[in-house]
Amino acid sequence: MNIIERHINARNRENSFRYKHFVGFNYITKYYRWELIEQDYDDNKFADCAIACNAHYLATNDKHFNILKRITFPKVNVISVDEFK
């Protein structure tokens, strides 16, 4: 079960159909936990999903993700939300 499915099952099962209709939305199943962010362990699920889906960028203003800029493998390109616009 992936992160979105767990969220849907836990909080909003009756409205889960609407998540499937987002443009550019894909279900991602992560098979490995990289645990790259030590300052805020809960942020790792987003980094793991970015790695699992080969995302070009991870857009965030969360300072905990800055550690990913210094890690060469697996490479995650972290940009600010302003840079994403």
N, C-alpha and C positions, 0 to 999 in steps of 0.2 A: 504494500500500500504506500503510495507516495504522499508527499507533504500536503498537497491540495486535497487529496481524498481524505486524509486524516482530519483536516480542518473541516471539510464538508460533513463528514460523518459525525464529528464531535459537536458542531455548532449549527449546521444549517442543511440537514439532509433533504428536507422537502424542497429547497430551492437550488439543489445542486445542478440541475439541468442548465441553468443560466451560465455557469462557468464554462461549459463546453462550447458556447457560442461566441466567445471572445475572438476577435480577429487576431491571428498570430499566436493563439494559445495552444500549447501542447502539454500533455501530461509527461512528466519526467520522473523516472524511477532511478534513484541513486543506489548504486550497488556497493559503494565504498564511502566511508566517512573519513575525510581528510583531516578534520579537526585542526585547521590552520589558524583559527582565531582564538587565542587563549584569553584575551581580555573580556570577551563576552561570548561564552560558549553557545548561546542561543543563536548567534549570528551565523554559525557554521552551516546551518541548513541552507542558507541562501548561497554561500560560497560553493557548497557541494553541488547544488542544483546548477549553478553557472558552469561548473566543471563538467558535470554529467551531460549537459546539453551543448557543450562547446560554444557557449555564449561569447559573442564578440566583446561585449562590455557588461559590467555590473555597475549600474548607476545608483549611487547612494551618497548621502551626506553624513553617514555614520562614520565617525573617526576610527572605530575599531577595524574597519576594512582596510585602513592604510597599510597594515602589515602585509597585505596581499601585493602591494606595489613592490615590495622588496623580495618577494619569493619568485624564483625563476621557474620552478616546476612544482605543481602544475600552474601554468601562467593564467592569471585572471586579470584582465584589464579593468581596473577600477577607475571610474570617472565620477565627477560630481553631477548632481541633478542639473545644475546650470549648464555644464558642458554638454549634457545629453540633449538639451533643448536645441 
